């Protein structure tokens, strides 16, 4: 049988007709549709990819030089988990930065687990050493371009599912913990796909 397709212009669906009965609708993903006709957003995305691609190479070198994986065997497993999951460079940068900060005593990790669905690459959370909170904030800020706003930095943690158990200000000062919340991560990523992430 010949299959004819007719795309509706009013929404993100396809009408499929096999010549028998009314057309059937099939939904397809519309991710990225909001940037299709905006070249400036494509340029920004490419610039971001270059930035994180360069930074991840620097952090890999620092990670190896400090022999982080030897100090914390769990961290080697997390890097393998990262490689296996084919995650973006930004998340690998965050993972390696957290590991290096833990080695340096800047943060105190919470329990590590192997369940990728219930952790950020093995991390269930962490707390910043209150005496080194400025150090950690500087390390994280230096991962981003100089014009980056604090909310953008917070959003990077939201995408990883690592959110404060209280308010952001207390967590950044080491007075509250960052904890992995799968539901928060899912909600934020779903909103960011629609261009409506504000939380």
VENLINHU-V822002 format. One record per helix or strand of 2 or more residues. SS is the DSSP state (@ for helix, = for strand). FROM is the first residue (numbers start at 1). LEN is the number of residues. If there is no record, write none. Layout:
SS FROM LEN
SS FROM LEN
//
This chain:
= 4 4
= 13 5
= 24 4
@ 33 3
@ 39 27
@ 68 4
@ 73 13
@ 89 15
= 107 3
@ 116 3
= 125 4
@ 130 12
@ 150 11
= 162 3
@ 168 5
= 178 3
@ 182 12
//
